[in-house]
Amino acid sequence: MDMQKVESNKYAYFEENTSAEIVNARMGSEASPRLREVMSSLVIHLHQAIKEVEPTHEEWKQAIQFLTDVGHICTDWRQEFILLSDILGVSTLVDSINNRRPTGATENTILGPFYVPNAPRYANGANICLDGKGEPLVVSGRVLNTAGEPIPGATIDVWQTNDDGFYDVQQKGVQPDWNLRGVFTADADGKYWYRSAKPHFYPIPDDGPVGKLLGVLGRHPNRAAHIHYIVTAPGYAPIVTHVFTPDCPYLDEDAVFGVKHSLIADFQKMEDENRAESLEFSCPFWSLNWDFVLASQG
């Protein structure tokens, strides 16, 4: 009689060996196919991880407390869960999966939290370094398609930290508004150029639970020195990317795994006094030539 009652149950009772299957069987018909796929995979991998490490009750309590602390520090201006995703390499992985490009096209990387839309539009050659700090840098290049043809009128949106390692929005009242930000337009030959300052490495926010996690993992919070870009043109997939300096001490250990080999640029140190004078630079200065290659939309 008891056996018949057990066999008539709609769902199986919990067993360690089949725990993930038992949990996933509870999903009802209301779950969409995509939600069912995502949650089933998540449960399977989570249960597998738990079985692999076999946490104690105290360790699991600590894990729950850590996630609670991450949630408590989140505000309208700070998203600690995104930071956690970043330092685990998940943000870069999701970005890579969603931005696969044909061979030869410029690779994507993460947007980061400091992009500000509607930056000032400048004519080619403008200097976006408004605080005068850092080593002067001239950037030039072209925007091309995968056939090597220029894309006239392409938009190049650029932003970076100053030489102290801060974005302008982090230092309101200290840095000039729109410091080291600007939007440029490629000319009829796809060419663009502007003046700036050599980028500097900087730390991600490390005063919260994610920063503590980095500390106990023996990791630092520094991002490799880079310049951000968004490059767009009608008919082409937009590029959201970084360009990295090759001499940064954190190049091979960027805290959020944003560095890709194809995005490491060749920054040339220039000793040409005549060229420096024409750019209104001190000498020496830095020069970067960088082409963006856009893939057709779709």
C-alpha positions as CSV (number, residue, x, y, z in Angstrom):
1,M,0.0,0.0,0.0
2,D,2.7,2.4,1.0
3,M,4.7,1.4,-2.2
4,Q,1.7,2.2,-4.3
5,K,1.4,5.7,-2.7
6,V,5.1,6.4,-3.4
7,E,4.8,5.3,-7.0
8,S,1.8,7.5,-7.6
9,N,3.7,10.7,-6.6
10,K,3.9,13.3,-9.3
11,Y,7.6,14.1,-8.5
12,A,10.4,12.1,-7.2
13,Y,11.7,12.7,-3.7
14,F,15.1,14.2,-3.2
15,E,18.2,12.0,-3.7
16,E,21.8,13.2,-3.8
17,N,22.8,11.3,-6.9
18,T,20.0,12.7,-9.0
19,S,19.5,16.1,-7.3
20,A,19.7,18.3,-10.4
21,E,17.3,16.1,-12.4
22,I,14.8,16.1,-9.5
23,V,14.9,19.9,-9.2
24,N,14.6,20.5,-13.0
25,A,11.6,18.1,-13.2
26,R,9.6,20.6,-11.1
27,M,9.5,23.3,-13.8
28,G,5.9,23.7,-15.1
29,S,4.5,24.2,-18.5
30,E,4.4,27.9,-17.9
31,A,8.2,28.2,-18.3
32,S,9.2,29.4,-21.8
33,P,11.5,27.1,-23.7
34,R,14.4,29.5,-23.3
35,L,13.9,29.9,-19.6
36,R,13.7,26.2,-19.2
37,E,17.0,25.8,-21.1
38,V,18.7,28.4,-19.1
39,M,17.5,27.3,-15.7
40,S,18.1,23.6,-16.4
41,S,21.7,24.3,-17.3
42,L,22.2,26.5,-14.3
43,V,20.8,24.0,-11.9
44,I,22.9,21.2,-13.4
45,H,26.1,23.1,-13.2
46,L,25.4,24.5,-9.7
47,H,24.6,21.1,-8.3
48,Q,27.7,19.7,-10.0
49,A,29.9,22.4,-8.4
50,I,28.4,21.8,-5.0
51,K,29.0,18.0,-5.3
52,E,32.6,18.7,-6.4
53,V,33.6,21.0,-3.6
54,E,31.3,19.6,-0.9
55,P,31.0,22.9,1.2
56,T,30.4,22.8,4.9
57,H,27.3,24.5,6.3
58,E,29.5,27.3,7.5
59,E,31.1,27.7,4.1
60,W,27.7,27.9,2.4
61,K,26.6,30.4,4.9
62,Q,29.6,32.5,4.1
63,A,28.8,32.3,0.4
64,I,25.2,33.5,1.0
65,Q,26.6,36.3,3.2
66,F,28.9,37.4,0.4
67,L,26.1,37.6,-2.1
68,T,24.0,39.5,0.4
69,D,26.9,42.0,0.9
70,V,27.2,42.4,-2.8
71,G,23.5,43.3,-3.0
72,H,23.6,45.7,-0.1
73,I,26.3,47.8,-1.7
74,C,24.5,48.2,-5.0
75,T,23.0,51.7,-5.7
76,D,21.8,53.6,-8.7
77,W,25.5,54.6,-9.3
78,R,27.2,51.3,-8.3
79,Q,26.4,47.8,-9.5
80,E,28.5,45.4,-7.5
81,F,27.0,42.4,-9.2
82,I,28.3,43.6,-12.6
83,L,31.7,44.1,-11.0
84,L,31.5,40.5,-9.7
85,S,30.6,39.4,-13.2
86,D,33.6,41.4,-14.6
87,I,36.3,40.0,-12.2
88,L,35.1,36.4,-12.9
89,G,35.5,37.0,-16.7
90,V,31.8,36.4,-17.3
91,S,31.1,39.9,-18.7
92,T,33.9,39.5,-21.3
93,L,32.7,36.0,-22.1
94,V,29.1,37.1,-22.7
95,D,30.3,40.0,-24.8
96,S,32.5,37.7,-26.9
97,I,29.7,35.3,-27.5
98,N,27.3,38.0,-28.6
99,N,29.9,39.8,-30.8
100,R,31.5,37.1,-32.9
101,R,33.0,38.7,-36.0
102,P,34.5,37.4,-39.3
103,T,38.3,37.1,-39.5
104,G,39.9,40.5,-39.9
105,A,37.2,42.5,-38.2
106,T,38.1,44.5,-35.1
107,E,37.2,42.5,-32.0
108,N,34.8,43.7,-29.4
109,T,35.4,44.0,-25.7
110,I,33.3,45.2,-22.7
111,L,31.7,48.7,-22.7
112,G,32.6,49.5,-19.0
113,P,30.6,51.7,-16.6
114,F,32.0,55.1,-17.6
115,Y,30.6,55.6,-21.1
116,V,28.6,58.9,-21.4
117,P,26.5,59.5,-24.5
118,N,26.4,62.7,-26.4
119,A,30.0,63.7,-26.0
120,P,31.1,66.8,-27.9
121,R,31.7,66.4,-31.6
122,Y,35.0,67.6,-32.8
123,A,36.7,68.2,-36.1
124,N,39.6,65.9,-36.9
125,G,42.8,67.0,-35.2
126,A,41.1,68.4,-32.0
127,N,42.7,67.9,-28.7
128,I,40.4,66.1,-26.2
129,C,42.9,66.4,-23.3
130,L,41.4,69.4,-21.5
131,D,43.3,69.1,-18.2
132,G,46.8,69.1,-19.9
133,K,47.9,66.2,-17.8
134,G,49.9,63.2,-19.0
135,E,52.2,62.5,-22.0
136,P,50.8,63.9,-25.2
137,L,49.5,61.4,-27.8
138,V,48.4,61.8,-31.4
139,V,46.0,59.1,-32.7
140,S,45.3,58.5,-36.4
141,G,44.0,55.8,-38.6
142,R,41.2,54.7,-40.9
143,V,37.8,53.0,-40.6
144,L,37.6,50.2,-43.2
145,N,35.3,47.3,-44.1
146,T,36.5,43.7,-44.2
147,A,37.4,44.1,-47.9
148,G,39.9,46.9,-47.0
149,E,37.7,49.7,-48.4
150,P,37.3,53.0,-46.5
151,I,34.0,53.8,-44.8
152,P,33.5,57.6,-45.2
153,G,31.4,59.3,-42.5
154,A,32.0,56.6,-39.9
155,T,31.6,57.8,-36.3
156,I,34.4,57.3,-33.8
157,D,33.3,57.9,-30.1
158,V,36.3,57.9,-27.8
159,W,36.8,58.2,-24.0
160,Q,39.6,57.4,-21.5
161,T,41.0,58.2,-18.0
162,N,43.3,61.1,-17.4
163,D,46.9,60.6,-16.2
164,D,45.7,60.2,-12.6
165,G,43.7,57.2,-13.6
166,F,40.2,58.7,-13.3
167,Y,37.4,59.4,-15.7
168,D,36.0,62.9,-15.7
169,V,32.6,61.6,-14.3
170,Q,34.6,60.3,-11.3
171,Q,36.0,63.7,-10.5
172,K,33.3,66.2,-11.0
173,G,34.6,69.7,-10.2
174,V,38.2,68.4,-10.4
175,Q,38.5,67.5,-14.1
176,P,36.9,69.6,-16.8
177,D,33.6,68.3,-18.0
178,W,34.0,66.0,-21.1
179,N,37.7,65.7,-20.4
180,L,39.2,63.0,-22.7
181,R,36.0,62.4,-24.5
182,G,34.9,63.2,-28.0
183,V,33.2,62.1,-31.2
184,F,35.0,62.3,-34.5
185,T,33.9,61.6,-38.1
186,A,36.0,59.7,-40.7
187,D,36.6,61.7,-43.8
188,A,36.1,60.7,-47.4
189,D,39.0,58.3,-47.2
190,G,37.9,56.8,-43.9
191,K,40.6,58.7,-42.1
192,Y,40.4,60.2,-38.6
193,W,42.8,61.7,-36.2
194,Y,42.9,63.6,-32.9
195,R,45.1,64.6,-30.0
196,S,44.9,63.2,-26.5
197,A,47.2,61.9,-23.7
198,K,48.7,58.4,-23.3
199,P,46.2,56.3,-21.2
200,H,47.1,55.2,-17.7
201,F,46.1,52.0,-15.8
202,Y,43.6,52.4,-13.0
203,P,41.9,50.3,-10.3
204,I,38.3,49.2,-10.4
205,P,36.3,50.0,-7.2
206,D,37.8,47.6,-4.6
207,D,36.3,49.0,-1.4
208,G,33.4,46.5,-1.4
209,P,32.9,42.8,-1.2
210,V,34.2,42.2,-4.7
211,G,37.4,44.0,-3.8
212,K,37.7,41.9,-0.7
213,L,37.3,38.8,-2.8
214,L,40.1,39.9,-5.1
215,G,42.3,40.3,-2.0
216,V,41.8,36.9,-0.6
217,L,42.3,35.4,-4.1
218,G,45.7,37.2,-4.3
219,R,44.5,39.4,-7.3
220,H,44.9,43.1,-7.8
221,P,42.1,45.4,-8.9
222,N,43.9,47.2,-11.8
223,R,42.8,47.5,-15.3
224,A,45.4,47.6,-18.1
225,A,45.9,51.1,-19.7
226,H,43.5,51.5,-22.6
227,I,41.4,53.8,-24.7
228,H,37.7,53.1,-25.2
229,Y,36.0,53.3,-28.6
230,I,32.6,52.9,-30.1
231,V,32.8,52.9,-34.0
232,T,29.6,53.0,-36.0
233,A,28.5,53.4,-39.6
234,P,25.2,52.7,-41.4
235,G,25.1,49.1,-42.7
236,Y,27.8,47.8,-40.4
237,A,27.8,46.1,-37.0
238,P,29.0,48.6,-34.4
239,I,32.3,48.0,-32.6
240,V,32.6,48.6,-28.8
241,T,36.2,48.0,-28.0
242,H,39.4,49.1,-26.2
243,V,42.9,49.7,-27.6
244,F,45.6,48.8,-25.1
245,T,49.2,50.1,-24.6
246,P,51.8,47.4,-25.0
247,D,54.0,48.7,-22.1
248,C,51.4,48.6,-19.3
249,P,52.6,46.5,-16.3
250,Y,49.0,45.0,-16.0
251,L,48.6,44.1,-19.6
252,D,48.6,40.4,-19.0
253,E,46.6,40.5,-15.8
254,D,43.8,43.0,-16.5
255,A,41.3,42.7,-13.6
256,V,38.3,42.2,-15.8
257,F,39.9,40.1,-18.6
258,G,39.3,42.8,-21.2
259,V,42.6,42.4,-23.1
260,K,42.6,40.5,-26.4
261,H,45.8,40.0,-28.3
262,S,44.5,41.8,-31.4
263,L,43.7,44.9,-29.4
264,I,47.2,45.5,-28.2
265,A,48.5,48.5,-30.2
266,D,51.9,49.8,-31.1
267,F,52.4,53.2,-29.3
268,Q,55.5,54.8,-30.8
269,K,57.6,57.3,-28.8
270,M,58.4,60.3,-31.1
271,E,61.4,62.6,-30.8
272,D,60.5,64.8,-33.8
273,E,60.6,68.4,-32.4
274,N,59.1,69.9,-35.7
275,R,56.2,67.4,-35.6
276,A,55.7,68.1,-31.9
277,E,55.6,71.9,-32.5
278,S,53.0,71.4,-35.3
279,L,50.9,69.4,-32.9
280,E,51.4,72.0,-30.1
281,F,53.0,69.2,-28.1
282,S,56.0,69.0,-25.9
283,C,58.7,66.6,-27.1
284,P,58.9,63.7,-26.8
285,F,55.3,62.6,-27.5
286,W,53.5,59.4,-28.4
287,S,51.9,58.4,-31.7
288,L,49.4,55.7,-32.3
289,N,48.2,54.6,-35.8
290,W,45.1,52.3,-35.5
291,D,42.6,51.1,-38.1
292,F,39.1,49.9,-37.2
293,V,37.7,47.2,-39.4
294,L,33.9,46.9,-39.4
295,A,31.9,43.8,-40.5
296,S,28.7,44.2,-42.5
297,Q,25.5,44.2,-40.4
298,G,24.1,40.7,-40.0
